[in-house]
Amino acid sequence: MAAALVTAAQHAAMAEFTNRDFRTLAGFSGLIQTEQDRIFNELVVATLTVFMLTLEAPDVRFGDDEESKAMRTFFPYVREEIPRAHGRSLADNGVERKYVDIWRKLLTMRYEEYSKDKQEVRWAAMQSETHLTNDTLSDIQVLLPVQTVAIGCHRHICRGKIQGKDELFKHIIRWLGRFYVEYRVLLEGKRITPLMRFRRRTETFLRGLSGFFKKT
């Protein structure tokens, strides 16, 4: 399962990397090849960490049958296996061992970074809501992995220089949002109402992020 998720993450990252709008917003025409490669790496890390944060999310919903109970205990092992599965994928494609090790360290570093960022992102999302209800709190929790990773991915792609790059952020969070919705629905095996409201929640969240960006 970890290998399948790695493949899906790599394909999603490549689709975004080759997307014309993304390349325009990221200023690819003025970037050297090594910088473009660095951005591609951040896109791959983003998709992988979205999976990792989702697999450990406390709000992932399962049924009460025996298969669902088994999946609840299985997902943490899948999360732990993703970095190793990604390393094997790189090695199978001829990437040298020293670069595989660098990749593994980068993925671990980003995962730890985004895990720490979740609390601040949750706070920003709550501040963007005029009325907090059980439904809105549930929506915030469900969307937390994708919103956290989108902010971090945007920051790293821009090397921290995010002023004037709001449109690039919107593009990244919508791309990651579509990716996240598709695969979380598959992981849970059913329709998830908060995820179907992703676009509305994202627009509200974007409006509430000005203070977060100013601090970054």
N, CA, C and O of each residue as an XYZ file, in Angstrom:
864
protein
N       0.828     -1.200      0.000
C       0.000      0.000      0.000
C       0.871      1.262      0.000
O       0.567      2.225     -0.705
N       1.941      1.258      0.781
C       2.844      2.409      0.812
C       3.439      2.662     -0.564
O       3.555      3.812     -0.990
N       3.815      1.601     -1.258
C       4.381      1.756     -2.602
C       3.362      2.358     -3.560
O       3.709      3.193     -4.395
N       2.103      1.936     -3.442
C       1.053      2.484     -4.308
C       0.833      3.962     -4.023
O       0.630      4.747     -4.950
N       0.869      4.352     -2.750
C       0.698      5.757     -2.387
C       1.873      6.592     -2.888
O       1.686      7.723     -3.338
N       3.068      6.047     -2.812
C       4.245      6.755     -3.329
C       4.108      6.998     -4.826
O       4.398      8.094     -5.306
N       3.672      5.990     -5.561
C       3.482      6.143     -7.003
C       2.443      7.214     -7.306
O       2.634      8.038     -8.201
N       1.343      7.199     -6.560
C       0.299      8.205     -6.760
C       0.833      9.600     -6.461
O       0.524     10.550     -7.182
N       1.625      9.731     -5.409
C       2.194     11.022     -5.036
C       3.147     11.536     -6.110
O       3.123     12.719     -6.452
N       3.976     10.659     -6.637
C       4.923     11.052     -7.681
C       4.195     11.519     -8.939
O       4.585     12.515     -9.548
N       3.155     10.812     -9.326
C       2.390     11.187    -10.513
C       1.688     12.532    -10.317
O       1.653     13.356    -11.231
N       1.129     12.750     -9.123
C       0.456     14.018     -8.849
C       1.445     15.181     -8.872
O       1.131     16.258     -9.378
N       2.630     14.961     -8.328
C       3.660     16.003     -8.329
C       4.102     16.334     -9.748
O       4.293     17.505    -10.077
N       4.265     15.329    -10.585
C       4.668     15.570    -11.967
C       3.582     16.318    -12.730
O       3.889     17.189    -13.545
N       2.327     15.993    -12.479
C       1.230     16.686    -13.155
C       1.238     18.172    -12.801
O       1.011     19.018    -13.666
N       1.498     18.492    -11.536
C       1.556     19.894    -11.129
C       2.801     20.574    -11.688
O       2.746     21.720    -12.133
N       3.909     19.868    -11.661
C       5.175     20.423    -12.140
C       5.093     20.819    -13.613
O       5.697     21.808    -14.028
N       4.357     20.058    -14.388
C       4.236     20.337    -15.824
C       3.024     21.206    -16.155
O       2.798     21.539    -17.318
N       2.240     21.574    -15.133
C       1.071     22.403    -15.359
C       1.494     23.811    -15.787
O       2.318     24.437    -15.121
N       0.941     24.308    -16.883
C       1.351     25.593    -17.442
C       1.096     26.743    -16.469
O       1.944     27.621    -16.308
N      -0.060     26.741    -15.827
C      -0.376     27.822    -14.886
C       0.586     27.829    -13.708
O       1.051     28.887    -13.282
N       0.885     26.639    -13.182
C       1.824     26.559    -12.060
C       3.189     27.097    -12.459
O       3.796     27.870    -11.718
N       3.667     26.695    -13.615
C       4.995     27.123    -14.046
C       5.052     28.638    -14.258
O       6.068     29.275    -13.980
N       3.966     29.196    -14.747
C       3.920     30.655    -14.928
C       3.941     31.358    -13.581
O       4.714     32.295    -13.381
N       3.094     30.913    -12.651
C       3.012     31.545    -11.341
C       4.307     31.386    -10.546
O       4.661     32.259     -9.753
N       5.006     30.283    -10.754
C       6.272     30.033    -10.048
C       7.460     30.688    -10.746
O       8.582     30.621    -10.244
N       7.227     31.324    -11.903
C       8.294     32.028    -12.612
C       9.346     31.129    -13.213
O      10.534     31.445    -13.166
N       8.923     30.000    -13.784
C       9.872     29.025    -14.306
C      10.753     29.574    -15.418
O      11.889     29.129    -15.582
N      10.249     30.526    -16.177
C      11.027     31.038    -17.318
C      12.339     31.670    -16.868
O      13.285     31.757    -17.650
N      12.403     32.114    -15.609
C      13.621     32.742    -15.112
C      14.434     31.868    -14.179
O      15.362     32.353    -13.531
N      14.099     30.572    -14.098
C      14.772     29.678    -13.163
C      15.737     28.736    -13.879
O      15.434     28.231    -14.959
N      16.895     28.504    -13.272
C      17.834     27.535    -13.812
C      17.323     26.129    -13.501
O      16.416     25.956    -12.686
N      17.910     25.131    -14.155
C      17.419     23.764    -14.037
C      17.480     23.239    -12.601
O      16.558     22.556    -12.154
N      18.548     23.549    -11.883
C      18.665     23.034    -10.516
C      17.561     23.592     -9.619
O      17.085     22.905     -8.715
N      17.154     24.839     -9.868
C      16.075     25.427     -9.083
C      14.739     24.793     -9.442
O      13.897     24.575     -8.570
N      14.543     24.499    -10.713
C      13.324     23.805    -11.117
C      13.277     22.417    -10.496
O      12.218     21.968    -10.059
N      14.413     21.736    -10.454
C      14.477     20.409     -9.835
C      14.144     20.496     -8.344
O      13.456     19.628     -7.808
N      14.631     21.538     -7.681
C      14.338     21.721     -6.257
C      12.837     21.880     -6.035
O      12.285     21.328     -5.083
N      12.182     22.630     -6.907
C      10.737     22.836     -6.787
C       9.992     21.520     -6.998
O       9.034     21.222     -6.285
N      10.434     20.737     -7.976
C       9.806     19.436     -8.185
C       9.919     18.575     -6.922
O       8.962     17.906     -6.532
N      11.088     18.600     -6.293
C      11.279     17.831     -5.067
C      10.295     18.265     -3.982
O       9.763     17.426     -3.254
N      10.051     19.576     -3.873
C       9.108     20.068     -2.872
C       7.683     19.598     -3.181
O       6.912     19.324     -2.261
N       7.334     19.505     -4.444
C       6.007     19.023     -4.812
C       5.841     17.549     -4.437
O       4.789     17.142     -3.944
N       6.882     16.757     -4.675
C       6.821     15.340     -4.301
C       6.699     15.206     -2.785
O       5.871     14.444     -2.287
N       7.526     15.949     -2.061
C       7.476     15.907     -0.601
C       6.092     16.331     -0.097
O       5.577     15.766      0.867
N       5.502     17.320     -0.751
C       4.171     17.780     -0.337
C       3.141     16.670     -0.439
O       2.374     16.451      0.499
N       3.110     15.967     -1.559
C       2.121     14.909     -1.724
C       2.370     13.756     -0.756
O       1.426     13.175     -0.221
N       3.632     13.429     -0.533
C       3.950     12.349      0.397
C       3.565     12.715      1.830
O       3.016     11.887      2.555
N       3.850     13.946      2.236
C       3.520     14.335      3.611
C       2.017     14.498      3.807
O       1.518     14.292      4.913
N       1.287     14.864      2.758
C      -0.174     14.864      2.863
C      -0.665     13.463      3.210
O      -1.521     13.298      4.080
N      -0.131     12.468      2.540
C      -0.500     11.083      2.858
C      -0.123     10.746      4.299
O      -0.926     10.169      5.032
N       1.083     11.100      4.702
C       1.559     10.726      6.032
C       0.722     11.373      7.134
O       0.382     10.723      8.123
N       0.393     12.651      6.963
C      -0.425     13.338      7.962
C      -1.856     12.804      7.981
O      -2.490     12.743      9.034
N      -2.354     12.420      6.811
C      -3.716     11.887      6.738
C      -3.812     10.518      7.401
O      -4.781     10.231      8.103
N      -2.820      9.686      7.179
C      -2.845      8.337      7.732
C      -2.807      8.324      9.253
O      -3.226      7.348      9.876
N      -2.305      9.405      9.859
C      -2.270      9.457     11.315
C      -3.340     10.375     11.893
O      -3.407     10.554     13.109
N      -4.183     10.963     11.031
C      -5.195     11.913     11.493
C      -6.209     11.218     12.398
O      -6.692     10.138     12.059
N      -6.539     11.818     13.543
C      -7.468     11.176     14.480
C      -8.902     11.139     13.978
O      -9.719     10.376     14.494
N      -9.220     11.963     12.966
C     -10.597     12.035     12.485
C     -10.856     11.152     11.275
O     -11.958     11.181     10.729
N      -9.868     10.361     10.836
C     -10.126      9.420      9.748
C     -11.206      8.459     10.201
O     -11.109      7.855     11.269
N     -12.240      8.321      9.375
C     -13.441      7.600      9.803
C     -13.471      6.171      9.259
O     -13.176      5.918      8.091
N     -13.832      5.267     10.133
C     -13.972      3.866      9.763
C     -15.298      3.340     10.294
O     -15.921      3.935     11.173
N     -15.708      2.210      9.735
C     -16.904      1.552     10.247
C     -16.561      0.714     11.468
O     -15.431      0.738     11.956
N     -17.546     -0.025     11.953
C     -17.355     -0.857     13.141
C     -17.114     -2.326     12.807
O     -16.984     -3.157     13.706
N     -17.056     -2.643     11.516
C     -16.820     -4.038     11.142
C     -15.353     -4.395     11.381
O     -14.518     -3.522     11.619
N     -15.058     -5.679     11.315
C     -13.714     -6.160     11.619
C     -12.670     -5.628     10.638
O     -11.549     -5.310     11.034
N     -13.037     -5.530      9.361
C     -12.092     -5.011      8.367
C     -11.729     -3.556      8.668
O     -10.568     -3.165      8.554
N     -12.721     -2.764      9.048
C     -12.471     -1.358      9.374
C     -11.580     -1.235     10.604
O     -10.686     -0.390     10.642
N     -11.814     -2.056     11.589
C     -10.982     -2.034     12.787
C      -9.541     -2.388     12.456
O      -8.604     -1.816     13.013
N      -9.377     -3.336     11.544
C      -8.028     -3.723     11.129
C      -7.320     -2.573     10.422
O      -6.130     -2.343     10.638
N      -8.052     -1.852      9.578
C      -7.470     -0.722      8.862
C      -7.037      0.371      9.832
O      -6.024      1.029      9.599
N      -7.771      0.573     10.897
C      -7.442      1.606     11.884
C      -6.063      1.337     12.491
O      -5.311      2.277     12.747
N      -5.727      0.079     12.723
C      -4.419     -0.257     13.285
C      -3.353     -0.384     12.212
O      -2.161     -0.328     12.514
N      -3.764     -0.552     10.967
C      -2.831     -0.763      9.860
C      -2.226      0.542      9.350
O      -1.055      0.572      8.972
N      -3.009      1.617      9.336
C      -2.577      2.876      8.741
C      -1.292      3.453      9.343
O      -0.462      3.960      8.589
N      -1.084      3.400     10.670
C       0.180      3.934     11.211
C       1.411      3.231     10.641
O       2.451      3.861     10.451
N       1.301      1.940     10.369
C       2.425      1.215      9.775
C       2.665      1.653      8.334
O       3.807      1.715      7.880
N       1.589      1.953      7.623
C       1.727      2.446      6.249
C       2.434      3.794      6.253
O       3.317      4.041      5.431
N       2.043      4.668      7.185
C       2.692      5.978      7.276
C       4.192      5.837      7.501
O       4.987      6.522      6.858
N       4.576      4.955      8.406
C       5.988      4.754      8.698
C       6.740      4.170      7.504
O       7.939      4.400      7.349
N       6.038      3.420      6.668
C       6.676      2.751      5.540
C       6.860      3.673      4.334
O       7.684      3.382      3.467
N       6.113      4.777      4.258
C       6.160      5.640      3.076
C       7.572      6.145      2.761
O       7.977      6.052      1.602
N       8.349      6.673      3.717
C       9.711      7.115      3.377
C      10.570      5.989      2.815
O      11.334      6.207      1.875
N      10.455      4.791      3.376
C      11.239      3.664      2.871
C      10.770      3.253      1.476
O      11.584      2.937      0.608
N       9.460      3.259      1.269
C       8.925      2.907     -0.051
C       9.371      3.916     -1.100
O       9.666      3.546     -2.237
N       9.420      5.173     -0.726
C       9.893      6.205     -1.654
C      11.376      5.993     -1.963
O      11.802      6.131     -3.110
N      12.152      5.663     -0.946
C      13.572      5.383     -1.158
C      13.785      4.218     -2.101
O      14.660      4.267     -2.965
N      12.987      3.162     -1.942
C      13.110      2.009     -2.840
C      12.732      2.389     -4.268
O      13.353      1.924     -5.224
N      11.714      3.233     -4.408
C      11.306      3.674     -5.740
C      12.423      4.446     -6.422
O      12.681      4.252     -7.609
N      13.087      5.322     -5.673
C      14.206      6.078     -6.240
C      15.345      5.147     -6.636
O      15.910      5.277     -7.722
N      15.683      4.202     -5.750
C      16.767      3.266     -6.037
C      16.445      2.414     -7.259
O      17.322      2.158     -8.084
N      15.199      1.975     -7.382
C      14.790      1.166     -8.528
C      14.898      1.936     -9.839
O      15.030      1.345    -10.910
N      14.840      3.262     -9.739
C      14.944      4.099    -10.932
C      16.360      4.629    -11.146
O      16.572      5.566    -11.916
N      17.322      4.022    -10.459
C      18.720      4.325    -10.711
C      19.308      5.479     -9.934
O      20.420      5.913    -10.236
N      18.598      5.995     -8.939
C      19.119      7.095     -8.130
C      20.186      6.554     -7.175
O      19.978      5.534     -6.518
N      21.322      7.242     -7.105
C      22.414      6.796     -6.261
C      22.031      6.818     -4.783
O      21.186      7.600     -4.348
N      22.681      5.933     -4.028
C      22.364      5.765     -2.607
C      22.486      7.078     -1.834
O      21.646      7.374     -0.984
N      23.525      7.869     -2.123
C      23.719      9.106     -1.356
C      22.560     10.082     -1.563
O      22.193     10.827     -0.655
N      21.983     10.066     -2.784
C      20.843     10.955     -3.049
C      19.558     10.398     -2.441
O      18.682     11.158     -2.026
N      19.449      9.087     -2.389
C      18.306      8.468     -1.722
C      18.307      8.853     -0.239
O      17.259      9.151      0.334
N      19.493      8.843      0.373
C      19.610      9.221      1.783
C      19.235     10.689      1.989
O      18.578     11.029      2.973
N      19.648     11.555      1.067
C      19.302     12.976      1.155
C      17.783     13.151      1.056
O      17.186     13.937      1.791
N      17.172     12.401      0.133
C      15.724     12.460     -0.029
C      15.019     12.042      1.258
O      14.057     12.680      1.685
N      15.497     10.982      1.860
C      14.862     10.476      3.085
C      14.957     11.509      4.210
O      14.005     11.707      4.964
N      16.109     12.160      4.311
C      16.279     13.197      5.334
C      15.347     14.379      5.059
O      14.760     14.937      5.986
N      15.211     14.763      3.776
C      14.325     15.876      3.419
C      12.882     15.551      3.774
O      12.171     16.384      4.336
N      12.454     14.343      3.445
C      11.081     13.951      3.735
C      10.824     13.928      5.237
O       9.778     14.385      5.698
N      11.764     13.404      5.990
C      11.621     13.386      7.446
C      11.562     14.801      8.012
O      10.757     15.094      8.896
N      12.419     15.671      7.494
C      12.457     17.048      7.971
C      11.150     17.782      7.683
O      10.637     18.497      8.543
N      10.609     17.607      6.472
C       9.361     18.279      6.124
C       8.194     17.713      6.930
O       7.324     18.464      7.370
N       8.171     16.417      7.122
C       7.101     15.809      7.905
C       7.110     16.356      9.330
O       6.057     16.701      9.866
N       8.273     16.437      9.938
C       8.373     16.962     11.301
C       7.980     18.437     11.341
O       7.311     18.882     12.273
N       8.398     19.189     10.328
C       8.059     20.609     10.254
C       6.553     20.815     10.143
O       5.971     21.610     10.881
N       5.923     20.089      9.211
C       4.494     20.270      8.999
C       3.679     19.748     10.173
O       2.607     20.277     10.467
N       4.173     18.724     10.840
C       3.480     18.225     12.030
C       3.431     19.297     13.109
O       2.417     19.451     13.790
N       4.522     20.038     13.265
C       4.567     21.115     14.250
C       3.686     22.298     13.828
O       3.105     22.983     14.669
N       3.596     22.524     12.513
C       2.832     23.669     12.004
C       1.326     23.498     12.148
O       0.586     24.478     12.063
N       0.863     22.276     12.363
C      -0.582     22.020     12.350
C      -1.348     22.879     13.353
O      -2.439     23.363     13.051
N      -0.782     23.070     14.547
C      -1.495     23.838     15.562
C      -1.698     25.289     15.131
O      -2.767     25.858     15.351
N      -0.671     25.892     14.515
C      -0.795     27.273     14.070
C      -1.766     27.389     12.901
O      -2.509     28.365     12.803
N      -1.760     26.414     12.034
C      -2.684     26.433     10.906
C      -4.114     26.239     11.390
O      -5.032     26.877     10.875
N      -4.315     25.363     12.377
C      -5.654     25.186     12.951
C      -6.154     26.504     13.542
O      -7.315     26.872     13.364
N      -5.273     27.207     14.244
C      -5.653     28.491     14.832
C      -6.055     29.484     13.741
O      -7.068     30.171     13.874
N      -5.258     29.566     12.648
C      -5.571     30.479     11.546
C      -6.908     30.134     10.917
O      -7.684     31.024     10.569
N      -7.181     28.838     10.771
C      -8.449     28.414     10.182
C      -9.620     28.778     11.084
O     -10.670     29.198     10.597
N      -9.452     28.622     12.385
C     -10.522     28.969     13.324
C     -10.774     30.474     13.338
O     -11.916     30.913     13.479
N      -9.713     31.260     13.193
C      -9.863     32.710     13.171
C     -10.596     33.191     11.926
O     -11.203     34.263     11.937
N     -10.544     32.405     10.850
C     -11.192     32.808      9.603
C     -12.696     32.574      9.632
O     -13.411     33.044      8.747
N     -13.185     31.852     10.640
C     -14.602     31.547     10.744
C     -15.316     32.569     11.633
O     -14.838     32.885     12.723
N     -16.441     33.078     11.175
C     -17.207     34.030     11.982
C     -18.006     33.322     13.074
O     -18.219     33.884     14.148
N     -18.447     32.094     12.808
C     -19.202     31.315     13.795
C     -18.651     29.888     13.826
O     -18.716     29.164     12.833
N     -18.116     29.503     14.965
C     -17.591     28.158     15.112
C     -18.677     27.219     15.616
O     -19.257     27.439     16.680
N     -18.943     26.190     14.861
C     -19.913     25.164     15.241
C     -19.211     23.815     15.201
O     -18.049     23.727     14.804
N     -19.904     22.778     15.606
C     -19.325     21.442     15.525
C     -18.979     21.076     14.086
O     -17.971     20.418     13.830
N     -19.828     21.510     13.141
C     -19.562     21.209     11.736
C     -18.318     21.930     11.235
O     -17.487     21.330     10.552
N     -18.181     23.222     11.570
C     -17.009     23.950     11.086
C     -15.729     23.423     11.735
O     -14.693     23.346     11.075
N     -15.784     23.060     13.012
C     -14.617     22.486     13.674
C     -14.235     21.155     13.039
O     -13.054     20.840     12.892
N     -15.257     20.370     12.661
C     -15.001     19.107     11.973
C     -14.350     19.351     10.618
O     -13.411     18.652     10.239
N     -14.851     20.343      9.893
C     -14.291     20.672      8.586
C     -12.833     21.111      8.708
O     -11.982     20.704      7.918
N     -12.560     21.948      9.711
C     -11.195     22.419      9.915
C     -10.261     21.249     10.176
O      -9.157     21.201      9.635
N     -10.697     20.307     11.003
C      -9.865     19.152     11.334
C      -9.627     18.279     10.099
O      -8.513     17.806      9.874
N     -10.667     18.072      9.311
C     -10.536     17.229      8.122
C      -9.568     17.835      7.121
O      -8.782     17.119      6.501
N      -9.622     19.154      6.960
C      -8.813     19.821      5.947
C      -7.428     20.219      6.445
O      -6.627     20.759      5.682
N      -7.139     19.959      7.716
C      -5.879     20.404      8.302
C      -4.642     19.862      7.582
O      -3.712     20.634      7.354
N      -4.577     18.581      7.213
C      -3.367     18.104      6.531
C      -3.065     18.855      5.240
O      -1.923     19.251      5.008
N      -4.078     19.055      4.399
C      -3.824     19.686      3.109
C      -3.505     21.168      3.280
O      -2.656     21.694      2.560
N      -4.158     21.849      4.209
C      -3.884     23.267      4.403
C      -2.487     23.479      4.983
O      -1.776     24.393      4.568
N      -2.096     22.648      5.931
C      -0.767     22.757      6.529
C       0.325     22.539      5.490
O       1.277     23.314      5.406
N       0.182     21.487      4.708
C       1.205     21.163      3.712
C       1.243     22.212      2.604
O       2.320     22.557      2.119
N       0.089     22.717      2.203
C       0.058     23.738      1.148
C       0.817     24.987      1.569
O       1.563     25.557      0.772
N       0.635     25.419      2.818
C       1.354     26.595      3.314
C       2.856     26.343      3.306
O       3.627     27.187      2.850
N       3.269     25.192      3.807
C       4.696     24.881      3.843
C       5.298     24.721      2.465
O       6.398     25.210      2.207
N       4.596     24.045      1.582
C       5.082     23.840      0.220
C       5.257     25.182     -0.488
O       6.270     25.415     -1.148
N       4.276     26.052     -0.350
C       4.343     27.385     -0.952
C       5.547     28.158     -0.422
O       6.275     28.794     -1.185
N       5.746     28.098      0.872
C       6.859     28.821      1.494
C       8.204     28.313      0.975
O       9.098     29.108      0.682
N       8.347     26.998      0.860
C       9.626     26.444      0.418
C       9.863     26.669     -1.078
O      10.992     26.930     -1.494
N       8.824     26.571     -1.872
C       8.975     26.842     -3.300
C       9.465     28.268     -3.524
O      10.298     28.523     -4.394
N       8.937     29.190     -2.727
C       9.304     30.614     -2.847
C      10.546     30.962     -2.036
O      10.951     32.124     -2.008
N      11.149     29.998     -1.386
C      12.300     30.231     -0.501
C      11.975     31.285      0.558
O      12.825     32.101      0.914
N      10.759     31.260      1.047
C      10.333     32.151      2.104
C       9.873     33.515      1.632
O       9.314     34.281      2.418
N      10.093     33.836      0.373
C       9.715     35.156     -0.160
C       8.309     35.054     -0.756
O       8.149     34.959     -1.973
N       7.296     35.074      0.106
C       5.937     34.791     -0.327
C       5.110     36.031     -0.629
O       4.001     35.924     -1.152
N       5.637     37.208     -0.306
C       4.885     38.426     -0.576
C       4.623     38.554     -2.079
O       5.534     38.415     -2.896
N       3.353     38.825     -2.427
C       2.983     38.945     -3.833
C       2.798     37.618     -4.534
O       2.611     37.580     -5.750
N       2.847     36.525     -3.783
C       2.724     35.192     -4.373
C       1.421     34.509     -3.959
O       1.352     33.281     -3.903
N       0.394     35.299     -3.671
C      -0.879     34.731     -3.223
C      -1.515     33.823     -4.268
O      -2.081     32.783     -3.929
N      -1.425     34.209     -5.532
C      -2.039     33.397     -6.585
C      -1.361     32.041     -6.712
O      -2.011     31.037     -7.004
N      -0.068     32.018     -6.495
C       0.647     30.739     -6.509
C       0.161     29.866     -5.363
O      -0.037     28.664     -5.542
N      -0.033     30.459     -4.183
C      -0.538     29.678     -3.055
C      -1.923     29.114     -3.348
O      -2.188     27.944     -3.073
N      -2.801     29.932     -3.901
C      -4.151     29.469     -4.224
C      -4.099     28.290     -5.198
O      -4.858     27.329     -5.074
N      -3.192     28.385     -6.163
C      -3.059     27.296     -7.134
C      -2.588     26.022     -6.432
O      -3.109     24.938     -6.697
N      -1.601     26.149     -5.535
C      -1.054     24.987     -4.836
C      -2.102     24.335     -3.945
O      -2.231     23.111     -3.936
N      -2.855     25.143     -3.190
C      -3.808     24.540     -2.258
C      -4.968     23.892     -3.008
O      -5.520     22.897     -2.539
N      -5.345     24.434     -4.159
C      -6.410     23.801     -4.938
C      -5.928     22.497     -5.559
O      -6.664     21.512     -5.617
N      -4.685     22.505     -6.021
C      -4.114     21.267     -6.568
C      -4.025     20.198     -5.484
O      -4.485     19.073     -5.682
N      -3.434     20.543     -4.338
C      -3.322     19.577     -3.251
C      -4.690     19.173     -2.727
O      -4.892     18.031     -2.312
N      -5.638     20.119     -2.746
C      -6.987     19.815     -2.275
C      -7.664     18.754     -3.111
O      -8.270     17.826     -2.574
N      -7.565     18.884     -4.432
C      -8.159     17.865     -5.320
C      -7.511     16.507     -5.087
O      -8.193     15.484     -5.024
N      -6.192     16.507     -4.961
C      -5.436     15.277     -4.703
C      -5.873     14.650     -3.376
O      -6.106     13.444     -3.294
N      -5.978     15.471     -2.359
C      -6.336     15.011     -1.020
C      -7.753     14.446     -0.968
O      -7.990     13.380     -0.401
N      -8.689     15.178     -1.570
C     -10.078     14.721     -1.570
C     -10.185     13.349     -2.226
O     -10.813     12.438     -1.686
N      -9.568     13.211     -3.389
C      -9.667     11.944     -4.130
C      -9.157     10.770     -3.304
O      -9.816      9.734     -3.223
N      -7.991     10.927     -2.693
C      -7.388      9.786     -2.016
C      -7.897      9.582     -0.600
O      -7.886      8.455     -0.104
N      -8.342     10.640      0.062
C      -8.913     10.402      1.393
C     -10.245      9.677      1.265
O     -10.547      8.802      2.076
N     -11.037     10.018      0.274
C     -12.291      9.299      0.048
C     -11.998      7.817     -0.188
O     -12.717      6.956      0.319
N     -10.951      7.515     -0.950
C     -10.591      6.119     -1.194
C     -10.121      5.435      0.090
O     -10.462      4.280      0.345
N      -9.331      6.159      0.902
C      -8.837      5.576      2.144
C      -9.973      5.237      3.095
O      -9.958      4.192      3.745
N     -10.960      6.127      3.172
C     -12.072      5.899      4.084
C     -13.156      5.023      3.476
O     -13.981      4.455      4.192
N     -13.151      4.918      2.172
C     -14.090      4.039      1.506
C     -15.508      4.545      1.452
O     -16.445      3.762      1.300
N     -15.681      5.874      1.577
C     -17.036      6.412      1.533
C     -16.972      7.911      1.250
O     -15.898      8.512      1.240
N     -18.132      8.491      1.024
C     -18.227      9.919      0.768
C     -18.029     10.681      2.076
O     -18.612     10.322      3.099
N     -17.204     11.739      2.046
C     -16.913     12.512      3.243
C     -17.460     13.916      3.046
O     -16.918     14.698      2.266
N     -18.529     14.230      3.751
C     -19.213     15.507      3.535
C     -18.306     16.721      3.690
O     -18.343     17.591      2.820
N     -17.487     16.839      4.745
C     -16.638     18.028      4.848
C     -15.717     18.215      3.648
O     -15.466     19.345      3.230
N     -15.212     17.121      3.092
C     -14.324     17.236      1.940
C     -15.067     17.727      0.711
O     -14.476     18.388     -0.143
N     -16.336     17.420      0.606
C     -17.112     17.891     -0.533
C     -17.353     19.399     -0.448
O     -17.712     20.039     -1.436
N     -17.147     19.954      0.752
C     -17.275     21.404      0.919
C     -15.915     22.083      0.855
O     -15.759     23.216      1.310
N     -14.937     21.393      0.292
C     -13.551     21.868      0.323
C     -13.383     23.255     -0.285
O     -12.696     24.097      0.293
N     -13.999     23.510     -1.442
C     -13.786     24.791     -2.113
C     -14.240     25.960     -1.252
O     -13.518     26.949     -1.119
N     -15.440     25.858     -0.661
C     -15.945     26.957      0.174
C     -15.048     27.171      1.381
O     -14.724     28.309      1.722
N     -14.650     26.094      2.026
C     -13.792     26.206      3.194
C     -12.432     26.803      2.818
O     -11.870     27.600      3.570
N     -11.915     26.420      1.666
C     -10.619     26.924      1.231
C     -10.668     28.425      1.005
O      -9.752     29.146      1.400
N     -11.734     28.897      0.369
C     -11.852     30.336      0.121
C     -11.923     31.104      1.437
O     -11.298     32.156      1.572
N     -12.680     30.588      2.409
C     -12.753     31.224      3.722
C     -11.388     31.216      4.399
O     -10.968     32.212      4.987
N     -10.713     30.095      4.309
C      -9.392     29.940      4.906
C      -8.397     30.915      4.286
O      -7.592     31.515      4.999
N      -8.444     31.076      2.970
C      -7.535     31.990      2.287
C      -7.721     33.420      2.774
O      -6.747     34.153      2.952
N      -8.956     33.812      2.987
C      -9.225     35.171      3.441
C      -8.684     35.412      4.844
O      -8.373     36.549      5.200
N      -8.567     34.353      5.645
C      -8.108     34.510      7.012
C      -6.612     34.336      7.205
O      -6.126     34.350      8.336
N      -5.873     34.170      6.107
C      -4.455     33.860      6.223
C      -3.525     35.066      6.158
O      -2.313     34.898      6.287
N      -4.039     36.253      5.967
C      -3.169     37.412      5.781
C      -2.217     37.588      6.962
O      -1.034     37.874      6.778
N      -2.742     37.415      8.171
C      -1.892     37.553      9.351
C      -0.837     36.472      9.425
O       0.295     36.726      9.836
N      -1.205     35.265      9.027
C      -0.254     34.141      9.049
C       0.896     34.421      8.090
O       2.059     34.205      8.433
N       0.573     34.909      6.871
C       1.609     35.186      5.880
C       2.535     36.315      6.335
O       3.737     36.269      6.072
N       1.997     37.313      7.003
C       2.819     38.436      7.446
C       3.851     37.993      8.466
O       4.930     38.578      8.560
N       3.516     36.945      9.242
C       4.452     36.464     10.253
C       5.497     35.537      9.662
O       6.544     35.305     10.267
N       5.212     35.000      8.467
C       6.087     33.966      7.905
C       7.334     34.562      7.278
O       8.176     33.827      6.760
